[in-house]
Amino acid sequence: MLLCSLLGTVVFGVRPVQARDVTVYTPYTGISVPPGEAIDYNVDVINDGSTVVALDVAVSGMPKGWEYELKSGGWKVGRISVLPGEKKNMTLKVEVPMQVNKGTYRFSVTAGDYSLPLSVTVSEQGTYKTEFTSTQSNMEGQAGATFTYSAGLRNRTAEKQLYAVTSDAPRGWNVLFRANGKQVTSVEVEPNATVNVSVEIKPPTGVKAGAFKIPIKASTGATSAQLELEAVVTGAFNIELTTPEGLLSTDITAGRTRRIDLVIRNTGSSELRDIELTANKPLKWEVSFEPQKIASLIAGATTQATAVIQASDRAIPGDYVVQMTAKVPETATSADFRITVKTSILSGWLGILTIGAVMAAVVYLFRKYGRR
């Protein structure tokens, strides 16, 4: 044995290692991580002696089910040599399993007779599950809006998972899923990784105001997770202006007045308040409404008003357009009424008399001066 030791010293320049000559060092010897985390240690083996040391390196006491890898220079190692006054770096990668109990676990890195104790505290009870979460699961908007949510799909299992993403939205609601900018029906997630999923929800046409729950689900054959989103619909604001018969034309005599019955209908899903009736009219025409304002009109309800139109007394016969508008702060609608102006009976007779007088004057002048 002594001979072998002497030969090693003479031939290889290596002498038996004394514990005080070697230091095994890493700055973080006790850390806390969640289940499924991968830990990377940088470990230095420092030779404080005056000759080269050769050391067997290993990991001992690793908890059952934990995976690890000890490498140096890009290779897995079991023995290293360190020059005097220098150090050799190793990397230790430890993978904490997903299925692990909460608590503190201990193991060591050994170099020759020297041991570096390490501890890992698992901060929470490990599970073999999937997590589907959103930082903003409640949104508010009008009935015609698209509600867009950002969700995180986390695979807290030890294997890659392909999740089918589905929705149990109320009938008529349209739900789309997007990942990496593309519309998808399934999402692939690596072990202990998270993929961002965008969820676009569009309410059906004519939906009433209210709060609606939209359950979504990510599932595989082995694991699944659900997330409940909420869309608060404030309702749609729509208004219609027409007549009882739907006719948007009438006639009027120049200088006279015409009354037109109007129908104002709330075709949206929210109550309309302070409806105002206005008109864009030809020059020197007058248009008023009875009533001018309507205090409120609930969704789906109808009310009536009257437009009073007075044509200019100088209006010449022909077609004119009066644009009537019903508006609230949220929305407005307009209807163009074609108004045909006719001459009055008196004006007609005056025209006939004027023409007759002109013709009589022509005949008189012809008889008086025609023979000259």
C-alpha positions as CSV (number, residue, x, y, z in Angstrom):
1,M,0.0,0.0,0.0
2,L,2.9,2.3,0.9
3,L,4.6,1.4,-2.3
4,C,1.6,2.2,-4.4
5,S,1.3,5.6,-2.7
6,L,5.0,6.3,-3.3
7,L,4.7,5.3,-7.0
8,G,1.7,7.6,-7.4
9,T,3.6,10.5,-6.0
10,V,6.7,9.8,-8.1
11,V,5.1,8.8,-11.4
12,F,1.9,10.9,-11.5
13,G,2.9,13.8,-9.2
14,V,-0.2,13.1,-7.0
15,R,-0.1,12.6,-3.3
16,P,-2.7,11.4,-0.8
17,V,-5.3,14.1,-0.2
18,Q,-5.7,15.5,3.2
19,A,-9.1,17.0,4.1
20,R,-7.6,20.4,5.0
21,D,-6.1,20.8,1.5
22,V,-9.5,20.8,-0.2
23,T,-12.5,23.0,-0.1
24,V,-15.8,22.3,-1.9
25,Y,-17.8,25.5,-2.2
26,T,-21.1,26.9,-3.5
27,P,-22.7,30.2,-2.5
28,Y,-26.2,28.9,-2.0
29,T,-26.4,25.9,0.3
30,G,-30.0,26.2,1.4
31,I,-32.7,27.4,-1.0
32,S,-36.6,27.2,-1.3
33,V,-38.4,26.3,-4.5
34,P,-41.8,25.1,-5.6
35,P,-42.4,21.5,-6.8
36,G,-41.2,20.8,-10.4
37,E,-38.4,23.4,-10.2
38,A,-35.0,22.8,-11.7
39,I,-32.0,24.0,-9.6
40,D,-28.6,24.7,-11.0
41,Y,-25.7,24.8,-8.6
42,N,-22.2,26.1,-9.4
43,V,-19.7,24.1,-7.3
44,D,-16.0,24.9,-7.0
45,V,-13.5,22.3,-5.8
46,I,-10.5,24.4,-4.5
47,N,-7.0,22.9,-4.0
48,D,-5.3,24.8,-1.1
49,G,-2.4,22.4,-1.1
50,S,1.0,22.5,-2.8
51,T,0.6,19.5,-5.1
52,V,-2.0,18.1,-7.6
53,V,-5.0,16.4,-6.1
54,A,-7.2,13.8,-7.7
55,L,-10.6,13.3,-6.2
56,D,-13.7,11.1,-6.7
57,V,-16.7,13.4,-7.0
58,A,-20.3,12.3,-6.4
59,V,-23.7,13.2,-5.0
60,S,-25.0,11.3,-2.0
61,G,-28.2,11.3,-0.1
62,M,-30.3,12.5,-3.1
63,P,-34.1,12.0,-2.2
64,K,-35.9,9.2,-4.0
65,G,-37.4,10.2,-7.3
66,W,-35.2,13.3,-7.7
67,E,-33.2,13.6,-10.8
68,Y,-29.7,15.1,-10.9
69,E,-26.7,15.5,-13.2
70,L,-23.1,16.4,-12.2
71,K,-21.0,17.9,-15.0
72,S,-17.7,19.7,-15.6
73,G,-16.4,21.0,-18.9
74,G,-19.6,19.8,-20.6
75,W,-19.1,16.2,-19.5
76,K,-20.5,14.1,-16.7
77,V,-17.8,13.5,-14.2
78,G,-16.9,11.1,-11.5
79,R,-13.3,12.1,-10.8
80,I,-11.4,15.4,-11.2
81,S,-7.8,16.6,-10.8
82,V,-7.0,20.1,-9.5
83,L,-3.7,21.9,-9.7
84,P,-2.2,23.4,-6.6
85,G,-3.6,26.8,-5.7
86,E,-6.4,26.5,-8.3
87,K,-10.0,25.4,-8.5
88,K,-12.1,23.3,-10.7
89,N,-15.8,24.2,-11.4
90,M,-18.6,21.7,-11.6
91,T,-22.3,22.2,-12.3
92,L,-25.0,20.2,-10.5
93,K,-28.5,20.3,-11.9
94,V,-31.2,19.0,-9.6
95,E,-34.8,18.5,-10.7
96,V,-37.4,18.6,-8.0
97,P,-40.3,16.3,-8.9
98,M,-43.9,17.5,-9.3
99,Q,-45.2,14.9,-6.9
100,V,-43.4,15.8,-3.7
101,N,-44.3,16.5,-0.2
102,K,-43.8,20.0,1.3
103,G,-40.7,20.1,3.5
104,T,-36.9,20.3,3.6
105,Y,-34.7,17.7,1.8
106,R,-30.9,17.2,2.3
107,F,-28.1,15.8,0.2
108,S,-24.4,16.3,-0.3
109,V,-21.8,16.8,-3.0
110,T,-18.6,14.9,-2.1
111,A,-15.1,15.4,-3.3
112,G,-12.8,12.7,-1.9
113,D,-13.3,12.8,1.8
114,Y,-14.8,16.3,1.8
115,S,-18.6,16.7,1.8
116,L,-20.6,19.8,1.0
117,P,-24.1,19.6,2.6
118,L,-27.0,21.1,0.7
119,S,-30.7,21.5,1.5
120,V,-33.7,22.3,-0.6
121,T,-37.0,23.4,1.0
122,V,-40.1,22.5,-1.1
123,S,-42.4,25.5,-0.4
124,E,-45.7,23.8,-1.2
125,Q,-47.3,20.4,-1.5
126,G,-46.5,18.9,-4.9
127,T,-49.3,17.8,-7.2
128,Y,-49.8,16.2,-10.5
129,K,-52.2,18.7,-12.0
130,T,-52.9,21.4,-14.5
131,E,-53.5,25.1,-13.7
132,F,-55.7,27.4,-15.9
133,T,-55.7,30.9,-14.5
134,S,-56.3,34.5,-15.5
135,T,-55.3,37.8,-13.8
136,Q,-58.5,39.5,-15.1
137,S,-61.4,37.1,-15.3
138,N,-64.2,39.7,-15.3
139,M,-64.7,42.2,-18.1
140,E,-67.5,44.7,-19.0
141,G,-68.6,46.0,-22.4
142,Q,-71.5,46.6,-24.8
143,A,-73.4,43.9,-26.5
144,G,-71.6,44.3,-29.8
145,A,-68.1,44.2,-28.2
146,T,-65.6,41.3,-28.2
147,F,-64.4,40.4,-24.7
148,T,-60.7,39.4,-24.8
149,Y,-59.1,37.6,-21.8
150,S,-55.5,36.6,-21.2
151,A,-55.1,33.2,-19.5
152,G,-52.2,31.1,-18.4
153,L,-52.2,27.3,-19.0
154,R,-49.6,25.6,-16.7
155,N,-48.6,22.0,-17.0
156,R,-47.6,20.9,-13.5
157,T,-47.0,17.3,-14.5
158,A,-43.8,15.5,-15.3
159,E,-44.7,15.0,-19.0
160,K,-45.5,17.0,-22.1
161,Q,-49.3,17.5,-22.4
162,L,-51.5,18.3,-25.4
163,Y,-54.6,20.0,-24.0
164,A,-57.9,20.3,-25.8
165,V,-59.4,23.8,-25.0
166,T,-63.2,24.0,-25.0
167,S,-65.9,26.2,-23.7
168,D,-69.3,25.7,-22.2
169,A,-70.7,29.1,-23.1
170,P,-74.4,29.9,-23.3
171,R,-76.1,29.2,-26.6
172,G,-75.3,31.8,-29.3
173,W,-72.0,33.0,-27.7
174,N,-68.9,32.6,-29.8
175,V,-65.6,31.6,-28.1
176,L,-62.2,31.5,-29.8
177,F,-58.9,30.4,-28.4
178,R,-55.5,31.8,-29.6
179,A,-51.9,30.7,-28.7
180,N,-48.8,32.2,-30.3
181,G,-51.0,34.5,-32.3
182,K,-52.9,31.6,-34.0
183,Q,-56.4,30.4,-33.5
184,V,-56.3,26.9,-31.9
185,T,-58.4,24.1,-30.5
186,S,-55.5,22.5,-28.6
187,V,-52.3,23.7,-26.9
188,E,-49.1,21.7,-26.3
189,V,-47.3,22.5,-23.0
190,E,-43.9,21.2,-21.8
191,P,-43.6,19.8,-18.2
192,N,-43.7,22.5,-15.6
193,A,-44.1,25.2,-18.3
194,T,-46.8,27.8,-18.9
195,V,-48.4,28.8,-22.2
196,N,-50.3,32.1,-22.6
197,V,-53.8,31.5,-24.1
198,S,-56.0,34.4,-25.4
199,V,-59.7,33.8,-25.1
200,E,-62.0,35.9,-27.3
201,I,-65.7,35.9,-26.4
202,K,-68.4,37.6,-28.5
203,P,-72.0,37.8,-27.2
204,P,-74.9,36.9,-29.5
205,T,-76.9,39.5,-31.4
206,G,-79.7,41.1,-29.2
207,V,-78.2,39.8,-25.9
208,K,-79.8,41.5,-22.9
209,A,-77.8,43.4,-20.4
210,G,-76.4,41.4,-17.5
211,A,-73.6,39.3,-16.1
212,F,-72.8,36.0,-17.9
213,K,-70.5,33.1,-16.8
214,I,-68.4,31.5,-19.5
215,P,-66.7,28.3,-18.3
216,I,-63.6,27.2,-20.3
217,K,-61.6,24.0,-19.9
218,A,-58.2,22.6,-20.8
219,S,-58.1,18.8,-20.7
220,T,-56.1,15.7,-21.6
221,G,-56.7,12.0,-20.9
222,A,-54.7,12.3,-17.6
223,T,-55.3,15.8,-16.3
224,S,-57.6,18.9,-16.7
225,A,-58.3,22.3,-15.4
226,Q,-61.2,24.7,-15.6
227,L,-61.5,28.5,-15.6
228,E,-64.7,30.6,-15.2
229,L,-64.7,33.9,-17.0
230,E,-67.4,36.6,-16.6
231,A,-68.7,39.0,-19.2
232,V,-70.8,41.9,-18.0
233,V,-72.9,43.1,-20.9
234,T,-74.1,46.7,-20.5
235,G,-76.4,46.3,-23.4
236,A,-76.6,47.7,-27.0
237,F,-78.0,51.2,-27.8
238,N,-80.1,51.2,-31.0
239,I,-83.0,53.4,-32.0
240,E,-85.3,53.4,-35.0
241,L,-87.3,56.3,-36.5
242,T,-90.2,55.6,-38.9
243,T,-93.9,56.1,-39.5
244,P,-96.8,53.8,-38.6
245,E,-97.0,52.6,-42.2
246,G,-93.3,52.8,-42.9
247,L,-93.9,55.5,-45.5
248,L,-91.4,58.3,-45.7
249,S,-93.1,60.6,-48.2
250,T,-96.0,63.0,-48.2
251,D,-97.1,66.2,-50.0
252,I,-97.7,69.7,-48.8
253,T,-99.1,73.0,-50.2
254,A,-96.7,75.9,-50.3
255,G,-97.2,78.0,-47.2
256,R,-99.4,75.3,-45.5
257,T,-98.8,72.9,-42.7
258,R,-98.6,69.1,-42.7
259,R,-98.6,66.8,-39.6
260,I,-96.7,63.5,-39.8
261,D,-97.1,60.7,-37.3
262,L,-93.8,59.3,-36.2
263,V,-92.8,56.0,-34.5
264,I,-89.7,55.8,-32.3
265,R,-88.6,52.3,-31.4
266,N,-85.9,51.1,-29.0
267,T,-84.3,48.2,-31.0
268,G,-81.4,47.8,-28.6
269,S,-81.0,46.0,-25.3
270,S,-80.6,49.0,-23.0
271,E,-83.0,51.7,-21.9
272,L,-82.7,54.9,-23.9
273,R,-83.0,58.2,-21.9
274,D,-83.6,61.8,-23.0
275,I,-84.4,61.1,-26.6
276,E,-84.3,64.3,-28.6
277,L,-86.1,64.9,-32.0
278,T,-84.5,67.3,-34.5
279,A,-84.9,68.2,-38.2
280,N,-82.7,69.4,-41.0
281,K,-85.1,71.4,-43.2
282,P,-85.1,73.4,-46.4
283,L,-84.5,77.2,-46.2
284,K,-87.5,79.1,-44.7
285,W,-89.4,76.0,-43.7
286,E,-90.4,75.3,-40.2
287,V,-90.4,71.9,-38.4
288,S,-91.4,71.2,-34.8
289,F,-92.2,68.0,-32.8
290,E,-94.8,67.1,-30.3
291,P,-93.2,66.2,-28.0
292,Q,-89.7,67.6,-28.7
293,K,-88.1,65.2,-26.1
294,I,-88.9,61.7,-24.8
295,A,-87.8,61.1,-21.2
296,S,-87.1,57.3,-21.5
297,L,-87.8,54.2,-23.6
298,I,-87.1,50.7,-22.4
299,A,-85.6,48.0,-24.6
300,G,-88.0,46.8,-27.2
301,A,-90.6,49.5,-26.5
302,T,-92.2,51.9,-29.0
303,T,-93.6,55.4,-28.6
304,Q,-95.1,58.0,-30.9
305,A,-94.6,61.6,-31.7
306,T,-95.8,64.1,-34.4
307,A,-93.8,66.2,-36.7
308,V,-95.4,69.5,-37.8
309,I,-94.0,70.7,-41.1
310,Q,-94.7,74.2,-42.5
311,A,-93.5,74.8,-46.1
312,S,-92.3,78.2,-47.2
313,D,-95.0,80.2,-48.9
314,R,-92.5,80.9,-51.6
315,A,-91.7,77.2,-52.2
316,I,-92.0,76.3,-55.9
317,P,-93.6,73.0,-56.8
318,G,-91.3,70.0,-56.6
319,D,-89.7,67.5,-54.2
320,Y,-87.9,68.5,-51.0
321,V,-86.2,66.5,-48.4
322,V,-86.7,66.9,-44.6
323,Q,-84.2,64.9,-42.6
324,M,-85.6,64.0,-39.1
325,T,-83.3,62.6,-36.4
326,A,-83.9,60.8,-33.1
327,K,-80.8,60.9,-30.9
328,V,-79.5,60.0,-27.4
329,P,-75.9,60.5,-26.1
330,E,-75.1,56.9,-27.0
331,T,-76.6,56.6,-30.5
332,A,-78.7,58.3,-33.1
333,T,-80.8,57.5,-36.2
334,S,-82.1,59.6,-39.1
335,A,-84.8,59.2,-41.7
336,D,-85.2,61.3,-44.9
337,F,-88.8,62.3,-45.7
338,R,-89.5,63.3,-49.3
339,I,-92.0,66.2,-49.3
340,T,-93.7,67.1,-52.6
341,V,-94.8,70.7,-52.7
342,K,-98.0,71.5,-54.6
343,T,-99.5,74.9,-55.5
344,S,-102.7,76.0,-53.8
345,I,-106.1,76.2,-55.6
346,L,-106.1,80.0,-55.4
347,S,-102.7,80.1,-56.9
348,G,-104.0,77.8,-59.7
349,W,-106.9,80.0,-60.5
350,L,-104.7,83.1,-60.4
351,G,-102.4,81.4,-62.9
352,I,-105.3,80.5,-65.1
353,L,-106.7,84.1,-64.9
354,T,-103.3,85.5,-65.6
355,I,-102.9,83.3,-68.7
356,G,-106.4,84.3,-69.9
357,A,-105.7,88.0,-69.4
358,V,-102.5,87.7,-71.4
359,M,-104.3,85.8,-74.2
360,A,-107.1,88.4,-74.2
361,A,-104.6,91.2,-74.4
362,V,-102.9,89.5,-77.4
363,V,-106.2,89.1,-79.2
364,Y,-107.1,92.8,-78.6
365,L,-103.8,94.0,-79.9
366,F,-103.9,91.8,-82.9
367,R,-107.4,93.1,-83.9
368,K,-106.5,96.7,-83.2
369,Y,-103.1,96.8,-85.0
370,G,-103.2,93.7,-87.1
371,R,-104.6,95.4,-90.3
372,R,-102.0,98.2,-90.3
